[in-house]
């Protein structure tokens, strides 16, 4: 039996939950490349390479989970991961004052590679915000995606939660196109 292997990139700003999402979803012990931050980025440790996990969606269908650093100085890693994608998850950390500049940078980089890749936006750190601010954040993110001619799902996600994380995977699986 031949196993089909798909590649899912998880990108986003520092602290958005990429490493946590991979840890939550992976059926293997994930490879993590976190190191002590050399700059003030708002947290002690940060991803400096490719975080990797793997999950089987079906008996003969596996998905590699690739998390990349959130800083643009690591864009050479983004380039490596961006090739041959089946799916792309943009994690965005909720901030009531945000204009989501980092997301614009990720969109510009990753969507020049393949506009047909299945993608979505997960809004993290949004568990305790009120409905009005949640809707405002969704509208801002949808508008940003529309400006890149992308109509993709945007929804809240808690990367620590297995159910919430599986929703991301199931949504990408629904949107994704598999090669024969």
MIKOL-639796 format. One line per field, with one value per atom (N, C-alpha, C, O): atom name; x, y, z. Coordinates in Angstrom, 3 decimals. Example, Ala and Ser with C-alpha at 12.3 -4.5 7.8 and 13.67 -1.06 7.14 Angstrom:
# MIKOL-639796
atom: c(N  CA  C  O  N  CA  C  O)
px: c(13.190  12.300  13.200  14.236  12.850  13.670  12.900  13.409)
py: c(-5.690  -4.500  -3.300  -3.319  -2.250  -1.060  0.030  1.138)
pz: c(7.800  7.800  7.800  8.465  7.080  7.140  7.870  8.039)
//
This chain:
# MIKOL-639796
atom: c(N  CA  C  O  N  CA  C  O  N  CA  C  O  N  CA  C  O  N  CA  C  O  N  CA  C  O  N  CA  C  O  N  CA  C  O  N  CA  C  O  N  CA  C  O  N  CA  C  O  N  CA  C  O  N  CA  C  O  N  CA  C  O  N  CA  C  O  N  CA  C  O  N  CA  C  O  N  CA  C  O  N  CA  C  O  N  CA  C  O  N  CA  C  O  N  CA  C  O  N  CA  C  O  N  CA  C  O  N  CA  C  O  N  CA  C  O  N  CA  C  O  N  CA  C  O  N  CA  C  O  N  CA  C  O  N  CA  C  O  N  CA  C  O  N  CA  C  O  N  CA  C  O  N  CA  C  O  N  CA  C  O  N  CA  C  O  N  CA  C  O  N  CA  C  O  N  CA  C  O  N  CA  C  O  N  CA  C  O  N  CA  C  O  N  CA  C  O  N  CA  C  O  N  CA  C  O  N  CA  C  O  N  CA  C  O  N  CA  C  O  N  CA  C  O  N  CA  C  O  N  CA  C  O  N  CA  C  O  N  CA  C  O  N  CA  C  O  N  CA  C  O  N  CA  C  O  N  CA  C  O  N  CA  C  O  N  CA  C  O  N  CA  C  O  N  CA  C  O  N  CA  C  O  N  CA  C  O  N  CA  C  O  N  CA  C  O  N  CA  C  O  N  CA  C  O  N  CA  C  O  N  CA  C  O  N  CA  C  O  N  CA  C  O  N  CA  C  O  N  CA  C  O  N  CA  C  O  N  CA  C  O  N  CA  C  O  N  CA  C  O  N  CA  C  O  N  CA  C  O  N  CA  C  O  N  CA  C  O  N  CA  C  O  N  CA  C  O  N  CA  C  O  N  CA  C  O  N  CA  C  O  N  CA  C  O  N  CA  C  O  N  CA  C  O  N  CA  C  O  N  CA  C  O  N  CA  C  O  N  CA  C  O  N  CA  C  O  N  CA  C  O  N  CA  C  O  N  CA  C  O  N  CA  C  O  N  CA  C  O  N  CA  C  O  N  CA  C  O  N  CA  C  O  N  CA  C  O  N  CA  C  O  N  CA  C  O  N  CA  C  O  N  CA  C  O  N  CA  C  O  N  CA  C  O  N  CA  C  O  N  CA  C  O  N  CA  C  O  N  CA  C  O  N  CA  C  O  N  CA  C  O  N  CA  C  O  N  CA  C  O  N  CA  C  O  N  CA  C  O  N  CA  C  O  N  CA  C  O  N  CA  C  O  N  CA  C  O  N  CA  C  O  N  CA  C  O  N  CA  C  O  N  CA  C  O  N  CA  C  O  N  CA  C  O  N  CA  C  O  N  CA  C  O  N  CA  C  O  N  CA  C  O  N  CA  C  O  N  CA  C  O  N  CA  C  O  N  CA  C  O  N  CA  C  O  N  CA  C  O  N  CA  C  O  N  CA  C  O  N  CA  C  O  N  CA  C  O  N  CA  C  O  N  CA  C  O  N  CA  C  O  N  CA  C  O  N  CA  C  O  N  CA  C  O  N  CA  C  O  N  CA  C  O  N  CA  C  O  N  CA  C  O  N  CA  C  O  N  CA  C  O  N  CA  C  O  N  CA  C  O  N  CA  C  O  N  CA  C  O  N  CA  C  O  N  CA  C  O  N  CA  C  O  N  CA  C  O  N  CA  C  O  N  CA  C  O  N  CA  C  O  N  CA  C  O  N  CA  C  O  N  CA  C  O  N  CA  C  O  N  CA  C  O  N  CA  C  O  N  CA  C  O  N  CA  C  O  N  CA  C  O  N  CA  C  O  N  CA  C  O  N  CA  C  O  N  CA  C  O)
px: c(0.847  0.000  0.894  1.844  0.590  1.335  0.674  -0.522  1.481  0.971  1.120  2.165  0.065  0.123  0.567  0.110  1.450  1.997  1.696  2.003  1.095  0.747  1.523  1.910  1.745  2.551  1.695  1.133  1.607  0.845  1.801  2.478  1.861  2.696  1.854  0.715  2.445  1.796  2.684  3.804  2.160  2.947  2.216  1.006  2.974  2.378  3.422  4.585  2.985  3.874  4.397  3.884  5.404  5.964  4.863  4.138  4.746  3.789  2.368  1.466  2.142  0.785  0.304  -0.900  1.229  0.828  1.201  0.633  2.129  2.511  3.087  2.648  4.060  4.682  3.660  3.640  2.821  1.783  0.808  0.416  0.411  -0.508  0.097  -0.585  1.365  2.027  2.099  1.841  2.443  2.482  1.112  1.012  0.067  -1.293  -1.748  -2.399  -1.418  -1.903  -1.036  -1.552  0.252  1.173  0.964  0.770  1.009  0.933  2.318  2.439  3.339  4.715  5.249  4.663  6.358  7.003  7.528  8.397  7.002  7.409  8.851  9.386  9.448  10.754  10.498  9.740  11.138  10.965  12.324  13.325  12.345  13.608  13.587  14.052  13.054  13.005  14.348  15.021  14.711  15.937  15.630  14.633  16.493  16.343  16.421  17.344  15.450  15.388  16.593  16.974  17.186  18.348  17.931  18.752  16.657  16.110  14.851  14.284  14.414  13.183  12.000  11.673  11.364  10.227  8.957  7.941  9.026  7.850  7.717  6.732  8.682  8.692  10.130  10.998  10.366  11.737  12.303  13.470  11.477  11.943  11.182  10.028  11.850  11.229  11.743  12.824  10.976  11.366  12.449  12.325  13.514  14.627  14.895  15.831  14.107  14.248  12.859  11.907  12.744  11.450  10.973  11.652  9.803  9.156  8.432  7.863  8.452  7.845  7.074  7.542  5.876  5.058  4.388  4.520  3.672  3.030  1.753  1.697  0.734  -0.532  -1.113  -0.995  -1.731  -2.418  -3.880  -4.558  -4.361  -5.779  -6.575  -7.726  -5.943  -6.516  -5.381  -4.224  -5.694  -4.668  -3.522  -2.361  -3.853  -2.820  -2.605  -2.133  -2.953  -2.832  -2.223  -2.847  -1.006  -0.302  -0.100  0.043  -0.093  0.147  1.358  1.402  2.335  3.478  3.123  2.647  3.353  3.039  4.336  5.208  4.470  5.703  5.454  4.717  6.063  5.967  7.236  8.338  7.089  8.246  8.367  7.382  9.573  9.754  8.913  8.631  8.521  7.694  8.454  7.844  9.774  10.551  11.013  11.439  10.922  11.284  12.764  13.146  13.603  15.032  15.252  16.334  14.212  14.283  13.538  13.125  13.364  12.575  13.201  12.501  14.492  15.091  14.460  14.385  14.009  13.301  11.897  11.399  11.260  9.938  10.006  9.120  11.072  11.222  11.295  10.678  12.033  12.163  10.816  10.451  10.081  8.803  7.716  6.803  7.789  6.703  6.565  5.576  7.510  7.467  6.594  6.745  5.688  4.879  3.829  3.547  3.254  2.267  0.915  0.464  0.294  -1.094  -2.002  -3.116  -1.506  -2.301  -1.429  -0.237  -2.054  -1.352  -2.261  -3.386  -1.755  -2.499  -1.780  -0.603  -2.491  -1.974  -2.522  -3.730  -1.661  -2.089  -1.805  -0.704  -2.816  -2.721  -3.079  -4.147  -2.189  -2.396  -3.303  -3.012  -4.408  -5.346  -4.678  -3.971  -4.921  -4.461  -5.498  -5.717  -6.142  -7.203  -6.708  -7.507  -5.417  -4.857  -4.199  -3.663  -4.229  -3.439  -3.968  -5.171  -3.024  -3.321  -2.811  -2.912  -2.269  -1.834  -0.778  -0.861  0.219  1.310  2.062  2.460  2.257  2.981  2.232  2.844  0.902  0.116  0.290  0.374  0.344  0.559  1.881  1.964  2.900  4.215  4.150  4.706  3.482  3.340  2.530  2.880  1.457  0.636  1.449  1.418  2.172  2.987  4.005  4.244  4.597  5.622  5.022  5.408  4.084  3.591  2.634  2.618  1.844  0.858  1.449  0.786  2.676  3.326  3.789  4.040  3.903  4.359  3.237  3.442  2.040  0.935  -0.381  -0.729  -1.103  -2.379  -3.472  -4.543  -3.231  -4.257  -4.177  -4.997  -3.212  -3.086  -4.242  -4.628  -4.782  -5.860  -5.324  -4.287  -6.026  -5.546  -6.692  -7.836  -6.331  -7.276  -6.510  -5.283  -7.268  -6.694  -7.297  -8.518  -6.428  -6.866  -6.473  -5.298  -7.436  -7.194  -6.965  -7.870  -5.751  -5.398  -5.443  -5.549  -5.361  -5.381  -6.663  -6.653  -7.749  -9.020  -10.104  -11.280  -9.714  -10.693  -11.518  -12.689  -10.919  -11.585  -12.012  -12.251  -12.109  -12.530  -14.038  -14.656  -14.609  -16.053  -16.432  -15.594  -17.704  -18.227  -17.961  -17.629  -18.102  -17.905  -16.463  -16.242  -15.495  -14.097  -13.719  -12.874  -14.335  -14.092  -14.576  -13.868  -15.766  -16.310  -15.443  -15.195  -14.985  -14.111  -12.821  -12.369  -12.229  -10.994  -11.260  -10.464  -12.372  -12.713  -12.883  -12.380  -13.596  -13.814  -12.486  -12.284  -11.585  -10.275  -9.501  -8.907  -9.507  -8.773  -9.394  -8.669  -10.715  -11.387  -11.076  -10.840  -11.073  -10.765  -9.327  -9.060  -8.425  -7.028  -6.881  -6.166  -7.547  -7.481  -8.105  -7.580  -9.212  -9.872  -8.970  -8.980  -8.188  -7.280  -6.199  -5.566  -5.993  -5.066  -5.831  -5.305  -7.094  -7.962  -8.108  -8.124  -8.212  -8.369  -9.672  -9.925  -10.488  -11.709  -11.517  -11.780  -11.059  -10.719  -11.429  -11.792  -11.626  -12.225  -11.328  -10.106  -11.956  -11.281  -12.084  -13.286  -11.428  -12.146  -11.197  -9.985  -11.768  -10.923  -10.406  -11.097  -9.179  -8.604  -7.768  -7.098  -7.817  -6.961  -6.008  -6.413  -4.756  -3.806  -3.549  -3.004  -3.930  -3.753  -4.853  -4.701  -5.953  -7.113  -7.081  -6.959  -7.192  -7.199  -8.387  -8.230  -9.572  -10.759  -10.606  -10.912  -10.136  -9.953  -8.894  -9.057  -7.819  -6.742  -7.202  -6.836  -7.994  -8.528  -9.453  -9.543  -10.145  -11.003  -10.176  -10.616  -8.991  -8.095  -7.766  -7.901  -7.337  -6.938  -8.112  -7.949  -9.272  -10.449  -10.885  -11.319  -10.767  -11.133  -10.184  -10.623  -8.886  -7.919  -8.147  -8.039  -8.459  -8.718  -9.922  -9.933  -10.935  -12.120  -11.800  -12.314  -10.934  -10.591  -9.534  -9.497  -8.667  -7.491  -7.820  -8.811  -6.984  -7.091  -5.928  -4.776  -6.202  -5.137  -4.767  -5.620  -3.486  -3.020  -3.137  -2.929  -3.468  -3.609  -2.270  -2.205)
py: c(-1.176  0.000  1.241  1.324  2.195  3.445  4.494  4.761  5.084  6.137  7.472  7.764  8.273  9.612  10.560  10.448  11.484  12.417  13.831  14.211  14.603  15.991  16.912  16.515  18.131  19.088  20.294  20.978  20.541  21.670  22.623  22.233  23.869  24.885  25.685  26.057  25.936  26.734  27.948  27.838  29.112  30.338  31.381  31.300  32.349  33.425  34.139  33.740  35.185  36.026  35.295  34.241  35.857  35.323  35.261  36.233  34.116  33.968  33.661  33.674  33.385  33.119  31.710  31.455  30.788  29.443  28.351  27.261  28.603  27.615  26.344  25.241  26.487  25.331  24.565  23.334  25.286  24.654  23.875  22.766  24.430  23.738  22.422  21.398  22.455  21.234  20.201  19.020  20.633  19.711  19.097  17.914  19.887  19.410  18.394  17.408  18.618  17.755  16.526  15.489  16.629  15.586  14.255  14.205  13.182  11.827  11.261  10.166  11.995  11.625  12.699  13.776  12.409  13.458  14.493  14.188  15.719  16.710  17.155  17.194  17.482  18.126  19.606  20.248  20.140  21.550  22.229  21.681  23.412  24.133  25.445  26.470  25.413  26.627  26.873  25.945  28.141  28.566  29.847  30.521  30.161  31.397  32.574  32.666  33.456  34.607  35.515  35.821  35.940  36.832  38.296  39.189  38.538  39.896  39.911  38.857  41.087  41.196  41.032  41.933  39.861  39.571  39.297  38.875  39.541  39.361  37.978  37.701  37.108  35.792  35.298  35.760  34.339  33.903  33.019  33.157  32.106  31.181  31.406  31.834  31.109  31.283  30.216  29.661  29.942  28.979  29.587  30.718  28.812  29.307  28.405  28.653  27.392  26.477  26.031  26.810  24.790  24.237  23.308  22.340  23.606  22.659  21.654  22.024  20.386  19.360  18.356  17.894  18.032  16.979  16.236  16.612  15.184  14.367  13.776  13.389  13.713  13.122  12.352  12.785  11.226  10.457  10.868  10.831  11.260  11.571  10.311  10.164  9.423  8.128  7.115  7.494  5.834  4.799  5.026  4.774  5.501  5.701  7.171  7.478  8.071  9.502  10.197  10.280  10.691  11.376  12.849  13.216  13.672  15.101  15.495  15.254  16.102  16.686  18.093  18.888  18.404  19.711  20.503  20.134  21.569  22.354  23.746  24.534  24.050  25.373  26.158  25.622  27.411  28.240  29.400  29.791  29.946  31.093  32.287  32.455  33.109  34.268  35.509  36.488  35.497  36.682  36.598  35.543  37.721  37.738  37.460  37.104  37.612  37.308  35.822  35.417  35.004  33.576  33.221  32.075  34.183  33.936  32.870  32.285  32.606  31.514  30.179  29.263  30.059  28.849  28.841  27.790  30.004  30.096  29.569  28.841  29.945  29.540  28.021  27.441  27.391  25.926  25.257  24.321  25.737  25.121  25.391  24.578  26.501  26.908  26.055  26.184  25.209  24.399  23.154  22.423  22.928  21.710  21.630  20.545  22.759  22.767  22.227  22.462  21.509  21.075  22.075  22.347  22.617  23.555  24.564  24.347  25.676  26.777  27.361  27.776  27.388  27.958  29.214  29.172  30.326  31.577  31.734  31.900  31.685  31.957  33.420  33.918  34.091  35.508  35.690  35.273  36.307  36.581  37.801  38.865  37.638  38.747  39.925  39.768  41.100  42.352  43.403  43.639  44.040  45.004  46.203  46.858  46.503  47.638  47.230  48.081  45.963  45.441  45.854  45.984  46.049  46.221  44.993  44.915  44.046  42.755  42.877  42.235  43.718  43.922  42.623  42.368  41.797  40.540  39.634  38.966  39.612  38.782  39.257  38.436  40.544  41.079  40.559  40.203  40.521  40.034  38.543  38.117  37.761  36.327  36.095  35.241  36.848  36.710  37.020  36.271  38.122  38.514  37.430  37.142  36.835  35.824  34.505  33.993  33.955  32.606  32.543  31.547  33.576  33.506  33.795  33.569  34.289  34.422  33.055  32.875  32.089  30.744  29.941  29.316  29.964  29.160  29.705  29.462  30.434  31.003  29.947  30.231  28.742  27.699  26.793  25.887  27.016  26.176  26.482  27.639  25.440  25.616  26.342  25.963  27.384  28.088  28.639  28.739  28.990  29.591  30.461  30.408  31.268  32.120  31.723  31.690  31.422  31.122  32.259  32.616  32.827  33.918  33.321  32.721  33.485  32.917  33.991  35.184  33.545  34.443  35.279  36.434  34.694  35.427  34.830  35.168  33.947  33.243  34.176  33.903  35.270  36.129  37.484  38.412  37.608  38.907  38.908  37.866  40.100  40.205  40.069  40.196  39.811  39.549  40.708  40.485  41.931  43.114  43.163  43.374  42.973  43.007  41.797  41.900  40.664  39.473  39.708  39.397  40.250  40.549  41.584  41.466  42.592  43.613  42.973  43.287  42.078  41.394  40.543  40.555  39.805  38.984  39.841  39.499  40.962  41.859  42.391  42.455  42.771  43.278  42.206  42.474  40.987  39.891  39.504  39.255  39.449  39.136  40.206  39.888  41.461  42.551  42.436  42.631  42.123  41.948  40.797  40.921  39.688  38.546  38.909  38.541  39.624  40.051  40.948  40.880  41.791  42.678  41.879  42.392  40.625  39.725  38.723  37.692  39.081  38.253  36.823  35.846  36.748  35.463  35.475  36.391  34.466  34.278  32.995  31.899  33.140  31.978  32.044  33.124  30.882  30.891  31.599  31.454  32.358  33.006  32.641  32.898  32.043  31.687  31.625  31.492  31.723  31.652  30.237  29.264  30.133  28.825  28.907  29.907  27.854  27.722  26.569  25.410  26.851  25.798  24.778  23.706  25.098  24.165  23.110  22.065  23.381  22.500  21.536  21.953  20.249  19.235  19.453  19.378  19.720  19.925  21.146  21.086  22.245  23.464  23.262  23.716  22.585  22.321  21.376  21.557  20.380  19.456  20.172  19.799  21.209  21.999  22.610  22.633  23.101  23.642  22.557  22.759  21.420  20.322  19.839  19.608  19.687  19.232  20.249  19.876  21.539  22.580  22.565  22.619  22.493  22.429  21.163  21.199  20.056  18.809  18.950  18.400  19.682  19.916  20.808  20.599  21.817  22.773  22.238  22.619  21.344  20.900  20.055  19.324  20.162  19.352  18.395  18.824  17.100  16.103  15.720  15.578  15.557  15.088  13.585  12.905  13.062  11.620  10.939  9.717)
pz: c(0.000  0.000  0.000  0.778  -0.865  -0.942  -0.071  -0.184  0.803  1.655  0.933  0.351  0.980  0.427  1.540  2.677  1.209  2.183  1.727  0.598  2.614  2.332  3.262  4.361  2.818  3.574  3.965  3.109  5.279  5.810  6.516  7.467  6.055  6.695  7.677  7.397  8.826  9.849  10.071  10.571  9.687  9.730  10.569  10.783  11.029  11.808  12.630  12.688  13.250  14.030  15.265  15.641  15.875  17.109  18.167  18.379  18.822  19.911  19.488  20.325  18.211  17.733  18.080  18.076  18.381  18.772  17.795  17.856  16.901  15.883  16.501  16.172  17.387  18.030  18.858  18.847  19.567  20.392  19.525  19.888  18.392  17.484  17.001  16.956  16.643  16.175  17.298  17.069  18.499  19.645  19.904  20.230  19.761  20.024  18.980  19.326  17.713  16.630  16.354  15.937  16.580  16.125  16.844  18.059  16.057  16.610  16.915  17.466  16.562  16.912  17.851  17.964  18.522  19.299  18.310  17.494  18.380  17.380  17.559  18.667  16.447  16.446  16.697  15.969  17.732  18.050  17.999  18.461  17.441  17.280  18.041  17.541  19.234  20.034  20.715  21.165  20.776  21.447  22.213  21.955  23.146  23.909  22.931  22.122  23.023  22.112  22.306  23.436  21.207  21.267  21.224  21.431  20.955  20.926  21.786  22.075  22.194  22.970  22.022  21.249  22.096  21.216  22.018  21.466  23.323  24.151  24.764  25.449  24.534  25.163  25.231  24.491  26.145  26.406  25.295  24.930  24.752  23.723  22.431  22.437  21.317  20.004  19.042  19.238  18.026  17.002  16.115  15.645  15.895  15.074  13.869  13.108  13.694  12.560  12.148  12.203  11.739  11.354  12.463  12.805  13.022  13.926  13.043  12.017  13.438  12.591  13.432  14.473  12.951  13.512  12.373  11.208  12.717  11.691  12.264  13.431  11.424  11.827  10.646  9.500  10.920  9.885  9.870  10.897  8.692  8.541  8.236  8.646  7.516  7.176  7.230  7.416  7.072  7.162  6.178  6.500  4.986  3.967  3.595  2.500  4.514  4.265  5.479  6.537  5.315  6.395  6.037  4.871  7.075  6.899  7.740  8.946  7.079  7.777  8.194  7.383  9.455  10.024  10.156  10.943  9.408  9.362  9.924  9.332  11.059  11.649  11.374  11.487  11.016  10.677  11.669  12.296  11.807  12.697  12.244  11.057  13.213  12.900  12.493  12.064  12.614  12.258  10.804  10.336  10.101  8.678  8.440  7.325  9.455  9.264  8.991  8.566  9.240  8.952  7.660  7.483  6.768  5.553  4.653  3.827  4.793  4.015  4.419  3.601  5.659  6.105  5.510  5.107  5.454  4.831  3.406  2.958  2.694  1.301  1.174  0.281  2.048  2.031  2.264  1.553  3.260  3.630  2.597  2.446  1.890  0.989  -0.268  -0.989  -0.536  -1.765  -1.571  -0.592  -2.511  -2.515  -1.417  -0.908  -1.051  0.028  -0.413  -1.534  0.484  0.351  1.054  0.605  2.163  2.945  3.661  3.880  4.019  4.659  5.735  5.456  6.972  8.090  8.549  8.909  8.533  9.063  10.472  10.645  11.485  12.849  13.154  12.923  13.675  13.989  15.461  15.907  16.197  17.613  17.752  17.206  18.493  18.669  19.362  20.358  18.812  19.403  19.013  17.825  20.004  19.662  18.857  18.187  18.905  18.172  16.861  16.151  16.535  15.424  14.053  13.828  13.164  11.746  10.994  9.769  11.736  11.211  10.119  9.071  10.393  9.437  9.149  8.012  10.195  9.995  9.027  8.193  9.139  8.232  6.796  5.882  6.586  5.236  4.667  3.492  5.507  5.068  4.720  3.708  5.545  5.260  3.989  3.174  3.820  2.617  1.371  0.395  1.410  0.259  -0.075  -1.248  0.938  0.696  0.220  -0.831  0.980  0.697  -0.483  -1.205  -0.693  -1.771  -3.134  -4.146  -3.192  -4.495  -4.985  -6.177  -4.071  -4.433  -5.093  -6.134  -4.476  -4.992  -4.448  -3.293  -5.275  -4.845  -4.736  -4.201  -5.228  -5.206  -3.990  -3.846  -3.115  -1.940  -0.978  -0.805  -0.361  0.609  1.834  2.379  2.268  3.447  4.283  3.840  5.506  6.437  7.412  7.493  8.155  9.181  10.513  10.671  11.471  12.826  13.745  13.825  14.435  15.377  16.760  17.340  17.288  18.587  19.676  19.390  20.916  22.080  22.095  22.521  21.633  21.530  22.430  22.293  23.344  24.175  25.056  25.320  25.511  26.494  25.955  26.728  24.644  24.108  23.892  23.676  23.957  23.789  22.312  21.419  22.090  20.743  19.788  18.624  20.263  19.410  18.891  17.699  19.770  19.351  18.501  17.612  18.770  17.957  16.522  15.564  16.384  15.050  14.334  13.134  15.069  14.477  13.964  12.863  14.755  14.330  13.088  12.149  13.074  11.914  10.672  9.603  10.812  9.672  9.134  7.921  10.036  9.630  8.883  7.839  9.421  8.779  7.442  6.480  7.364  6.094  5.053  3.888  5.464  4.546  4.040  2.855  4.932  4.540  3.550  2.556  3.815  2.902  1.552  0.501  1.588  0.341  -0.488  -1.717  0.182  -0.552  -1.288  -2.211  -0.878  -1.574  -2.460  -2.879  -2.720  -3.567  -3.027  -3.776  -1.700  -1.020  -0.233  0.549  -0.442  0.333  1.130  0.634  2.367  3.181  4.525  4.992  5.146  6.479  7.492  7.471  8.367  9.488  10.723  10.783  11.709  12.927  14.118  13.954  15.325  16.511  16.706  16.404  17.218  17.487  18.756  19.013  19.532  20.711  20.431  20.527  20.090  19.724  20.840  20.579  22.065  23.186  23.216  23.849  22.537  22.545  21.362  20.210  21.661  20.596  19.653  18.434  20.209  19.370  18.467  17.276  19.035  18.253  17.174  16.041  17.527  16.564  15.461  14.300  15.808  14.793  13.817  12.648  14.308  13.419  12.289  11.140  12.610  11.580  10.567  9.360  11.060  10.179  9.324  8.126  9.919  9.179  8.127  7.037  8.461  7.491  6.303  5.154  6.574  5.471  4.640  3.415  5.296  4.579  3.662  2.561  4.108  3.293  2.097  0.998  2.326  1.273  0.320  -0.850  0.825  0.085  -1.113  -1.130  -2.104  -3.304  -3.305  -3.243  -3.374  -3.367  -4.775  -5.651  -4.973  -6.286  -6.338  -5.334  -7.502  -7.652  -7.732  -7.861)
//
